[in-house]
Amino acid sequence: MGTEWIVAFIVIGVLLLVAASKSMTKPLRWVGLLALNVVIGAILLFFANLIGEMAGYHIPINPVTAVLTGFLRIPGVLALIGIKMFIM
């Protein structure tokens, strides 16, 4: 086994140790919560766009709209639809 493999295993081990420590659990929990909300928001926007094809509107799925919809859920989707109708 080469020296670079040994260094890579040591670095990965240290990173896993840091990730498993108590000091990293809260920030990782917040990152996981944010990622979950972005996914939920993107799914809600996807279904809103499927329904919106009949009404003739489309809301782009990007990080800003996904985060907004993820945290606000249905009221966020309705707010984006209202903004889209008001602007257009």
C-alpha positions as CSV (number, residue, x, y, z in Angstrom):
1,M,0.0,0.0,0.0
2,G,1.4,3.4,-1.0
3,T,2.0,6.4,1.2
4,E,-0.8,8.3,-0.4
5,W,-3.3,5.6,0.6
6,I,-2.2,5.7,4.2
7,V,-2.5,9.5,4.3
8,A,-5.9,9.3,2.7
9,F,-7.1,6.8,5.3
10,I,-5.8,8.9,8.1
11,V,-7.5,12.0,6.7
12,I,-10.8,10.1,6.3
13,G,-10.6,8.7,9.8
14,V,-10.0,12.2,11.3
15,L,-12.9,13.6,9.3
16,L,-15.2,10.8,10.5
17,L,-14.1,11.3,14.1
18,V,-14.8,15.0,13.9
19,A,-18.2,14.3,12.3
20,A,-19.1,11.9,15.1
21,S,-18.1,14.2,17.9
22,K,-20.7,16.1,20.0
23,S,-19.5,19.4,18.8
24,M,-20.5,18.7,15.3
25,T,-23.9,17.2,15.8
26,K,-25.9,20.5,16.1
27,P,-24.4,22.1,12.9
28,L,-24.9,18.9,11.0
29,R,-28.5,18.7,12.3
30,W,-29.1,22.2,10.9
31,V,-27.6,21.3,7.6
32,G,-29.7,18.2,7.4
33,L,-32.8,20.1,8.2
34,L,-32.1,22.7,5.6
35,A,-31.5,20.0,3.0
36,L,-34.7,18.3,3.9
37,N,-36.7,21.5,3.6
38,V,-35.1,22.2,0.2
39,V,-36.1,18.8,-1.1
40,I,-39.6,19.2,0.3
41,G,-39.9,22.6,-1.4
42,A,-38.7,21.3,-4.7
43,I,-41.2,18.4,-4.6
44,L,-44.0,20.9,-3.7
45,L,-43.0,23.2,-6.6
46,F,-42.8,20.2,-9.0
47,F,-46.4,19.3,-8.2
48,A,-47.5,22.9,-8.3
49,N,-46.0,23.1,-11.8
50,L,-47.8,19.9,-12.9
51,I,-51.1,21.4,-11.7
52,G,-50.1,24.8,-13.1
53,E,-49.7,23.6,-16.6
54,M,-53.5,23.6,-16.9
55,A,-53.7,27.2,-15.6
56,G,-50.8,28.3,-17.8
57,Y,-48.2,29.3,-15.2
58,H,-44.8,27.9,-14.3
59,I,-42.7,28.6,-11.2
60,P,-39.0,28.0,-11.7
61,I,-37.4,25.5,-9.3
62,N,-34.2,27.1,-8.0
63,P,-32.6,27.2,-4.5
64,V,-34.4,30.4,-3.5
65,T,-37.9,29.2,-4.4
66,A,-37.2,25.7,-3.0
67,V,-36.0,27.1,0.4
68,L,-39.0,29.5,0.6
69,T,-41.5,26.7,-0.3
70,G,-39.7,24.2,2.0
71,F,-40.0,26.4,5.1
72,L,-43.4,27.9,4.4
73,R,-44.9,24.8,2.7
74,I,-48.4,25.4,1.1
75,P,-48.5,29.1,2.0
76,G,-45.1,29.5,0.3
77,V,-46.4,27.9,-2.9
78,L,-49.5,30.1,-2.8
79,A,-47.3,33.2,-2.2
80,L,-45.1,32.3,-5.2
81,I,-48.2,31.8,-7.4
82,G,-49.6,35.1,-6.2
83,I,-46.3,36.9,-7.0
84,K,-46.1,35.2,-10.4
85,M,-49.7,36.3,-11.2
86,F,-49.1,39.8,-9.9
87,I,-45.9,40.3,-12.0
88,M,-47.3,38.8,-15.1
